[in-house]
Structures are given as structure tokens and as C-alpha cells.
Amino acid sequence: MLWSLLTIALCVYAGLCLVFLIFQRSFIYMPTPVTPAHAAAVLLEVPDATLRISAREHDGPKALVYFGGNAEDVAFTVPELAAAFPDRAIYALHYRGYSGSTGRPAEHALRDDARALFRMVHDRHPDVMAVGRSLGSSLAIQLAAEEPVSRLVLITPFESILSIAKRVAAFLPMGLLLRDPYESWRYAPKVTCPTLLIAASHDELVPLADTQRLVAAFQSDVAALRVVEGTDHNSVSGEAEFWEALANGT
């Protein structure tokens, strides 16, 4: 009887591992639908996909590339960024599978797409800052580690999705199963541009201690941390303090 129970338990556990292995990206990525707000999007052709870029064009040397959070429709973030940065052109990436962009999201593909967007924008504007929120913070940090980003802002950034997954599902061997670990801490030491990390004091998804470990991974005097009190992962951008920090870089 004991061996039978153990066999059943092992089969159930193996089944859970298999389900996560197959469907894990549906837990990480939550694509947004196409709406009329995307009609004016700039199209960017990349290998295996056509990407939509919501933009506020602006003449001059300065621009901003934005990588949003999971389930965020960045078309609606562009006007807010334009108000905060009136002297910069704004380009916000709709990830593969999001808002009419073709292809399927995966870490390696999204990192390549972020690089392609930066290079397109940098050809037009020599001064390009990068802003990434939540999931997008990991894309932005690797971009800044590899490309001449002038300034980096990370909103509710995590150390890695792997660390979050281990915390949420500690009973599964995430180190073996997770295909898209988004290990931001690996790229932080390579960033040399001025960097601001904005954290929520009561972030239920990314604990403040997680962001603090990411800050510690940067070279000294590169990164600063701003904590917006009384906010959580989603409400942090609803505070005037958030937009002040974002615009001023402090």
C-alpha cells in the first residue's frame, strides 16, 4: 500500500512538472488584444515577426524606448511618457503576440526585439534612454548592458523571474523547468549609464528585498533606488512622486 501511494504521488508530481514545462509561457506572458489605439503604430520588421511600436514622434536628438509590464497595453502609456518627457520622442514596444505584433513571446526573442527597436531609434536620435517596467525591466537592463543607452530607469524591477518562480512554486524544480529565467542580476554589473530603480513599498509580486539585491549587483555609483511609499506593484505609477522620480531621474 505504501509503495502504491508513493507511486501515485510521484506520478502526480511528474504530471505537475510536465504541465508547467509545456504551458509555462502562458503563465509568464499575458498578451493584450488589438484595439483602435494601435492603428497608428509604427511597424518594425524583425526575423520571424512584425512588431507594432506605439510612438510619439518628436524632432531632435533625444528619444525614449519603453518596455512595459506583463499584460500592459503600452499604447496607453505613451501619452503619459510624452507628458513626462516633452523633449523626447517616445517608442513603446508591443511584444510578440501582443496588440497585433506577430510571433510568440519568449525571452531570447524579446531581447532581440528590444535590441532591434533600440537600433532603429538610435539611428534617428543619438540620445536614447530606456525605461522598463516589471517584465520589461529585464529587457531594458540587458539592453543597457549591451548598447549605448544614455540613461536607464527600471520600474518595479526584479532580480530574476527564476527567483520569483521559486518563491511562488517552491515545490517544483524551477531551476530545471523554467525556460525564460530573466536573470537581470547577470547584466547589472555591465551597465555604466546612470540608472534609477523605482520600487513600490508594498509590492506583492516583487518584494523590496528582491529589488535591493538587484541594486547591489550594479557597479558602485551607477544605480540609485527610489521607493514609493504606500504603493504596490500596479499602483506605484498612480502617484505624483513616481512621475517626478521618473522625469528627474532621482
N, C-alpha and C positions, 0 to 999 in steps of 0.2 A: 504493500500500500504506500509506504513512504517513497519508494522509488517511482511509483506511478505518479504521485503528487509532484515529485521533483521534476519528472519528465514533462508533465503538463506545464509546470511553472517555467521551465526552460523554453518550451515551445512558445508560450505566451510572450516571454521576454524577447525571444528571437523575432517573433512576429512584430512586436512594437519597434524593434530596431529596423526591421525591413520596411515597415510603413514609413518611418521617419526618413530612411535612406532614399526612398523613392519619391516621397512628397515633400521633402524638406524645403524646397524653394517656394512652395505655396505658403509656407509658414513665414518665410522671410520677406517675400515681395507681395505687395497688395496693389496691383495695377489700377490706375484711375481710368475712367471711361472718357471717350471723346465727347466734347461739348462744343457749342459755338465759340467759346472762348479760345479755342485752338485754331480757328480758321485762318488767322493771320500769322501762324507760326512759320519761322524760317526752317527750311528743310536742310539737313546735313546728311550726305551720303557717306556711310562707313561700310566696311566689309560686313556683308550679311544683314544689313539693316538700313532703314531710312529713319532718321531721328528728327523729331519735332523740337524746335527750340523757340520758346516764348521769349520775345525780345522787346526792349525799348531802345530803339536806335538813337544814337547821340554822337554828333561830330566831336572830335577831339581825341587826345591821346589816352584817355582813361576809360577802362571798362571793368565790369564785374561779371564773373561766371558763378552761377548758383546751382548747387546740387541739393535737392530737397530731401525731406524725410520720407519714410515709407508711407504710402497712401496719401501723400501730399500732392495736390494739383498745383504745380509751380506757376501756372498761368495766372493764378490769383495772388501770388506772392510778388510778381514783377512790379505791379503798381506801388506796393509798399516799399520795395527796394529802390524804385525810381525816386520816391519821395525822400528817402533817407540819403540817397546819393545822386543829387540832381546833376552833378558834373560827370557822371559815368554812364556809358552805355551798359545795358543790362541784358544778359543772356542766361536763360534758365533752361536746363536740360530736362526733357521728358525722357525718362529711362526707357529702354527697350520694353515693349509691351504696355507702356503707359501712354494714355491720351493720344493714341494714334501712331506712336512710334512702333515700327515693326521689330520683329525679333523677340527673343526671350531673354529675360534678365538673368545674369549670372555675374559673379564678382569680376572675373577676368574680362568679360565683355564690357561691363560698365566702366571699368578702369580705362580700357582702351577708348571708349566713347568720350570719357571726360578729357582725355588727352587730345583727342581729335577736336573737340569743341574748343579747348584752350588754344590750340594752334591756329584754328580758324580765326578766333577773336584776336589773338596776338599779332596776326598778320595785319590787322586793321588798327589795333590800339596797342602801343608798346607797353603801357602800364596796365596790367591786368591783376586785379585782386580776386581771390577765390573765397567763397563762402559756402560752407557745407553744414547741413542740419541733420542730426541723428545719423541715419544710414549714409547720407551724403557727406557727413564729416569725414568718413573714412576715405571716400573718393577724393575729397579736397586735400587731405593731408598727404596722400601719396602723390597727387599732382604737384603739390608744393615741394615735395622731396625730389622731384624729377625735372620740373620745368621752372622757368624764371618768373614765378609768381611774385608780385610786389608786396602783397600783404595777405594774410590768411586769417579767417575768422571761422571758428568751429562752434556750432550751437548744439548744446546737449550732446557732446561727443562721448564716445565710449572707448575703452581700452581695446576691446575686441568683441565681436559678436560671439566668438567662441566662449569667452568668459561669461557672457550673459546666458548663453545656451546651457552652460554647465550649471549655472545657478538655478535656472528655470526648470531644467530636466536633469537633475543630478543623478538620477537613476539610469541614465543612458550614457554609453561611452562616446560622448560628443567629439572627443579628440580624434576618434576613428571614423565617425559618421559624417561630420559636418564638412561640406564641400566649399562653402563660402565663409571662411572664418573672419574676414575683415579685421586683420590684426593691425590696427592703427599704430600701436606702440612700436612696431618694427620700423616705421617710416619717420616717426617723430624726430629721432636724432639727426636725420638728414635734412631737416627743414632749417633754413637760415633766414628766411624773411620774418618780419615782425608778426607775431601770432597772438591772437586773443581767443581764449576759450570761454564761452558763456554757458554756465550751468544753472540748473534750477535747484533751489534748496531742498525741495521735496520731490525730486524726480523718482517716480515709482519704477521706471524701466532702467535707467542708468543712475545708480547711486552715486552720490557726490564723491565717495571714496574711489570709485572707478575712474571718474574724470581726473581726480587728483593724481592717481597713478599715471595717467596719460601725460599730465603736465610734467611730472618728474622725468619722463622719458625724453623730453626736449633738451637741447643744449642750454646751458645757463644763459640767462638774459635774452632768450628768444621768445619765450611764451609767458603770458600773464593770464590769470584766472579771474573771472568776474562771476560772482554768484548772485543771482536774482532771488531775493528772499520771498517766501510765501508763494512760490510757484511750483508747478510740476512739469513733466515732460512736454505737455502740449500747451499749457497756459503761459509759459515763460515769455512768449512773444507778444502777449497781451499787455505787457507793462511798458510804460514810457521809459523806464530805466533800461530795458532791453534795447530799445531803438537808439537811445543815447549812447550806450556802450558800443553798439554795432557801428554807428556812424562815426564815433570819435576814436574807436579802437582802444578804449580804456574802460 
